[in-house]
Every structure is written in structure tokens, then in C-alpha cells.
Amino acid sequence: MDKPSLCAIFGGMKQDADILIVGGGLNGPALALALAQSGLRVTVVDARPAPARAQTGFDGRAYSLALASKRLLNVLGVWARIEDQVQPILQIKASDGHADRGAAPFFLHFDHAEIEEGPMGFMVEDRHLYAVFLAEMAASPGITLLSGQNVVSQDIGANGVSVTLASGDTLSARLLVGSDGRNSGVALRAGIKRLGWDYAQTALVTAVSHPLPHHGIAHQFFMPEGPLAILPLHGGTRSQIVWSEGAARATAIQALDDEDYLAALRPRFGDFLGDIMLAGTRFTYPLQLSLTNSFTAARLALVGDAAHAVHPIAGQGLNLGLRDVGALAQVLIEAHRRGEDIGAADVLDRYQQWRRFDTTALALGMDAVNTLFSNDNPILRLGRDLGMGAINALPALRRRFIRTAAGLDGDLPRLLRGQQI
Ligand SMILES: Cc1cc2nc3c(=O)[nH]c(=O)nc-3n(C[C@H](O)[C@H](O)[C@H](O)COP(=O)(O)OP(=O)(O)OC[C@H]3O[C@@H](n4cnc5c(N)ncnc54)[C@H](O)[C@@H]3O)c2cc1C
């Protein structure tokens, strides 16, 4: 990749790019592709060397992407390149469970056939998604990707921004976007505060293989210690596990060897897919809720985990991030077409207004669901069983849940409706 020119500069002088994106995880590349499609010049800086992440072996990381996120990826030209490696989620079954007794008979059941738009979500493996993001960015003349480069400081001026890399080089643009994850340095340096709390839970993430086919069914078992999600992967006989446990217990489980780890998982998982075997690397993620008190500052916007990190109970983190991407891209491209300054406060306000309420509502919703379900209190258990029974009995309410899971509710940006901006 070419080294950037060093024209760090404000006020009418030449800038390296229109938009400088710090963070090339998943939301950063998606935003870069959306902006470049409309002729904006984008530089993406990522601390990780691209080859370190772009490995081809399966490591167990996968995302459930809502139908609306699929539509965005489709417009960006990404979906066509991963389509034959994704697993549609055709049904979701949720039930109470106990470690020693397995899952109770399911008490919530969503079937994609209840909405006309198609499968409500898709399981996509990180290795496929990231590799295509890299290839599409490399093929886009409007995007410069600088991998293995750490941003260490930023300066915000009246007409532009500049950042300094650990190498000492500087880059400039009209707008700075932080997509640098849940410990966002861009947000921190801009004085944007975060609120949130630690769940004292850790997610154990891996993949298993099983002799019986999953038929595209996602399962969520609500254990008192935390939810266990079993998510169907491409091929029919592998599933991803997102297994939330109290932090101390998760540390102990992660320290076990593979056989003992499986011995701890099996009673929770049950035997409905036959005897399970490990089929991916074992990861742990401490779970936190973290929301910034603003999505924007002077000449700066945040997207994805940099703005919000939510509990993975409903697999919504990346989906929320892609909603940010869709909204910010639309606001910036429309402003650019009208000849407005894309870093102006009133332009960035439109993005903030669009996204902040939606995100806070969803994050707190996930938090409430986690509290309600990671609990063995008999009164809460009765309350939630009655509530779930009501949902099951009311097709209109159930359809509403399915549409929410598919990401189809609310004021959707054009990309999430499958339309060009
Ligand atoms: C257990 C678990 C399961 C999940 N499952 C799902 C799911 O099923 N569906 C779903 O939608 N979401 C899911 N999520 C959430 C999802 O993984 C995240 O929302 C998503 O990966 C965030 O992407 P991002 O691009 O915003 O941030 P990240 O992927 O964290 O990327 C941030 C990037 O910024 C770079 N960076 C950081 N600092 C600097 C710097 N100073 N200079 C340059 N670069 C920098 C880093 O190198 C990194 O590449 C899950 C999360 C967890 C923990």
C-alpha cells in the first residue's frame, strides 16, 4: 500500500482524504466502501497488520447478521462474494435451561416463514467477511488502507482534522471517524465520555461439530448463570457457541483442557444434535455495556463498538454498527451532494439524532433481557414464562419480534433497505 502524503493541514489546503477512518475492524471497512461508492476519498488506518487477521482457517468467530445488514452488504458488493458461505437462520427457538438438566421444552419459537421478506438473519464467519472487506477496499480507487499503523493523537481544527501515527507521520481530512472499537481512543481524545457497567459475565466463544444437522435453527438456552446460544453454521453440521457464564466460572472453564471443556458444555448443550466435538479456537470476551454520551464531537463521528458495546445476548452488536454505517454514509453523501461541509456541526447532528435514541433503547433492552433471563428467581421465572407464552400465542406480536430480529423496524437508512444512497 502506498504511504500517505504528509500534507497535514487545515484551512483550505490540500488534505489526504475527505474522511479519515480510524479502525479497520468491520464497521470501518463497511463505511469506507459506502462512502467511496459515492466518490468520497477515504483513508482507513488500522493498528493490526491485515495479514494477521486475514487468515483462511476457521477460528470459531462468526456473526449473526440481520436481514437488513445483509441488504447493506449486498449494495456494497460484499454479499455476492460471501453468499455461498453463509448459513440462513430459518428458525429461532428459546427456552429455559439448567446445566444439569439441559434445556426445557422450548417456549419461544420464531419461524422465518412468518414474514414475507425471507430469512430473518444469516450466520457469517469472520474469516469470510473480513477477507472480502479487505479485497473490496483494495479494489476501490477511492480508499487507501494503512494496516499495522497506530493512531496516537488527533488535532481538530476549524476546517479539518489531522492524526499522528506512531511512526510520526500525519494524515489529514475534513472529518475524522472513530470505528476503533469499545476502547475507542478517538472518543477518549475528543473528551467523549462513556457510561455503562460490567456484567461480571464472560462469553466463552467457540464452534462445535455434531453428527445431526441443525436445519438452520438457532437455539438460545437461558441458564441462570447466563445465556447459551447455539448458532447454525454453513455446512449443516457445525454450530457456533456463545456461552455466557459468571466471570470466575468462565475463567475456570477456559482453563480446562478440550476434553474437560466439552464435558462442562455437554450437559448445557444437551444431545439433540448428537455428540458434539470442538471445531474452533476457544475465545473469551468479558461482557460490558458501554455507551458514549455522544456519537459526535467537532469534526468527528463514532460508529460501531466505538459508540456502543452491547451484551451479545441477541447478536446485535455488529448489526447496530452497520445501522450507524448506513445512517452516517447517507447523511455525509447527501450533504456532500448539496455542497455542504461534511464535517460541519449541523451535518453531524443529523447523524446523532438518527442513531443515538435507537442505540440506547436497544442496548438497555438487551440489558433488561439479560437481567431477566440470567436469573433463577422463581417470580422472575414465572413472569418471563407468562410473557413468552403470551408472545407465542399472539401471531402479530411474534411477527413484530421477527421483524425486529431481522432489523426491519424503525427509520432505516437506505442501505439497510437495500437501496443505493
Ligand atoms: C462474544 C461476542 C459475540 C458477538 N456476536 C455477534 C453477533 O452474532 N452478531 C453481531 O451483530 N454482533 C456480535 N458481536 C458484536 C460484534 O463482534 C462487534 O459489534 C463488532 O465486531 C464491532 O466491530 P467494530 O468494527 O466496531 O470494532 P472492532 O472489530 O473492535 O475493530 C476496531 C478496530 O480498530 C483498530 N484500532 C483500535 N485502536 C486503534 C488505533 N489507535 N489506531 C488504529 N487502529 C486502531 C483495531 O485494530 C481494530 O481492528 C459479538 C460480540 C461478542 C463479544
The ligand as an SDF file (V2000), in Angstrom:
LIG
                    3D

 53 58  0  0  0  0  0  0  0  0999 V2000
  -18.9890  -12.8720   22.2550 C   0  0  0  0  0  0  0  0  0  0  0  0
  -19.4870  -11.9400   21.2220 C   0  0  0  0  0  0  0  0  0  0  0  0
  -20.3690  -12.3890   20.2320 C   0  0  0  0  0  0  0  0  0  0  0  0
  -20.8590  -11.4900   19.2780 C   0  0  0  0  0  0  0  0  0  0  0  0
  -21.7520  -11.9340   18.3420 N   0  0  0  0  0  0  0  0  0  0  0  0
  -22.2970  -11.0570   17.4850 C   0  0  0  0  0  0  0  0  0  0  0  0
  -23.2880  -11.4750   16.5370 C   0  0  0  0  0  0  0  0  0  0  0  0
  -23.6350  -12.6560   16.4420 O   0  0  0  0  0  0  0  0  0  0  0  0
  -23.8350  -10.5340   15.7110 N   0  0  0  0  0  0  0  0  0  0  0  0
  -23.4850   -9.2170   15.7920 C   0  0  0  0  0  0  0  0  0  0  0  0
  -24.0640   -8.3870   15.0640 O   0  0  0  0  0  0  0  0  0  0  0  0
  -22.5270   -8.8050   16.6690 N   0  0  0  0  0  0  0  0  0  0  0  0
  -21.9430   -9.6840   17.5070 C   0  0  0  0  0  0  0  0  0  0  0  0
  -20.9900   -9.2590   18.3850 N   0  0  0  0  0  0  0  0  0  0  0  0
  -20.5430   -7.8660   18.3400 C   0  0  0  0  0  0  0  0  0  0  0  0
  -19.5080   -7.6320   17.2360 C   0  0  0  0  0  0  0  0  0  0  0  0
  -18.4670   -8.5690   17.3490 O   0  0  0  0  0  0  0  0  0  0  0  0
  -18.9530   -6.2160   17.3430 C   0  0  0  0  0  0  0  0  0  0  0  0
  -20.0240   -5.3060   17.4380 O   0  0  0  0  0  0  0  0  0  0  0  0
  -18.1180   -5.8490   16.1300 C   0  0  0  0  0  0  0  0  0  0  0  0
  -17.0910   -6.7800   15.9010 O   0  0  0  0  0  0  0  0  0  0  0  0
  -17.5060   -4.4470   16.3010 C   0  0  0  0  0  0  0  0  0  0  0  0
  -16.8140   -4.0910   15.1370 O   0  0  0  0  0  0  0  0  0  0  0  0
  -16.0560   -2.6830   15.0700 P   0  0  0  0  0  0  0  0  0  0  0  0
  -15.5300   -2.6020   13.6800 O   0  0  0  0  0  0  0  0  0  0  0  0
  -16.9350   -1.5900   15.5610 O   0  0  0  0  0  0  0  0  0  0  0  0
  -14.8960   -2.8000   16.1430 O   0  0  0  0  0  0  0  0  0  0  0  0
  -13.6500   -3.7990   16.2250 P   0  0  0  0  0  0  0  0  0  0  0  0
  -13.9300   -5.0600   15.4800 O   0  0  0  0  0  0  0  0  0  0  0  0
  -13.2800   -3.8710   17.6610 O   0  0  0  0  0  0  0  0  0  0  0  0
  -12.4980   -3.0750   15.3900 O   0  0  0  0  0  0  0  0  0  0  0  0
  -11.7860   -1.9880   15.9210 C   0  0  0  0  0  0  0  0  0  0  0  0
  -10.5160   -1.8230   15.0910 C   0  0  0  0  0  0  0  0  0  0  0  0
   -9.8950   -0.6000   15.4820 O   0  0  0  0  0  0  0  0  0  0  0  0
   -8.4880   -0.7850   15.4390 C   0  0  0  0  0  0  0  0  0  0  0  0
   -7.8780    0.2010   16.3290 N   0  0  0  0  0  0  0  0  0  0  0  0
   -8.0820    0.3780   17.6510 C   0  0  0  0  0  0  0  0  0  0  0  0
   -7.3280    1.3950   18.1130 N   0  0  0  0  0  0  0  0  0  0  0  0
   -6.6220    1.8670   17.0470 C   0  0  0  0  0  0  0  0  0  0  0  0
   -5.6550    2.9010   16.8800 C   0  0  0  0  0  0  0  0  0  0  0  0
   -5.2500    3.6710   17.9080 N   0  0  0  0  0  0  0  0  0  0  0  0
   -5.1180    3.1090   15.6550 N   0  0  0  0  0  0  0  0  0  0  0  0
   -5.5240    2.3490   14.5760 C   0  0  0  0  0  0  0  0  0  0  0  0
   -6.4430    1.3590   14.7040 N   0  0  0  0  0  0  0  0  0  0  0  0
   -6.9700    1.1250   15.9070 C   0  0  0  0  0  0  0  0  0  0  0  0
   -8.2820   -2.2310   15.9070 C   0  0  0  0  0  0  0  0  0  0  0  0
   -7.0650   -2.7570   15.3960 O   0  0  0  0  0  0  0  0  0  0  0  0
   -9.5000   -2.9500   15.3100 C   0  0  0  0  0  0  0  0  0  0  0  0
   -9.2100   -3.5630   14.0730 O   0  0  0  0  0  0  0  0  0  0  0  0
  -20.4630  -10.1330   19.3220 C   0  0  0  0  0  0  0  0  0  0  0  0
  -19.5520   -9.6840   20.2980 C   0  0  0  0  0  0  0  0  0  0  0  0
  -19.0880  -10.5780   21.2460 C   0  0  0  0  0  0  0  0  0  0  0  0
  -18.1310  -10.0850   22.3130 C   0  0  0  0  0  0  0  0  0  0  0  0
  1  2  1  0
  2  3  1  0
  2 52  2  0
  3  4  2  0
  4  5  1  0
  4 50  1  0
  5  6  2  0
  6  7  1  0
  6 13  1  0
  7  8  2  0
  7  9  1  0
  9 10  1  0
 10 11  2  0
 10 12  1  0
 12 13  2  0
 13 14  1  0
 14 15  1  0
 14 50  1  0
 15 16  1  0
 16 17  1  0
 16 18  1  0
 18 19  1  0
 18 20  1  0
 20 21  1  0
 20 22  1  0
 22 23  1  0
 23 24  1  0
 24 25  2  0
 24 26  1  0
 24 27  1  0
 27 28  1  0
 28 29  2  0
 28 30  1  0
 28 31  1  0
 31 32  1  0
 32 33  1  0
 33 34  1  0
 33 48  1  0
 34 35  1  0
 35 36  1  0
 35 46  1  0
 36 37  1  0
 36 45  1  0
 37 38  2  0
 38 39  1  0
 39 40  1  0
 39 45  2  0
 40 41  1  0
 40 42  2  0
 42 43  1  0
 43 44  2  0
 44 45  1  0
 46 47  1  0
 46 48  1  0
 48 49  1  0
 50 51  2  0
 51 52  1  0
 52 53  1  0
M  END
$$$$
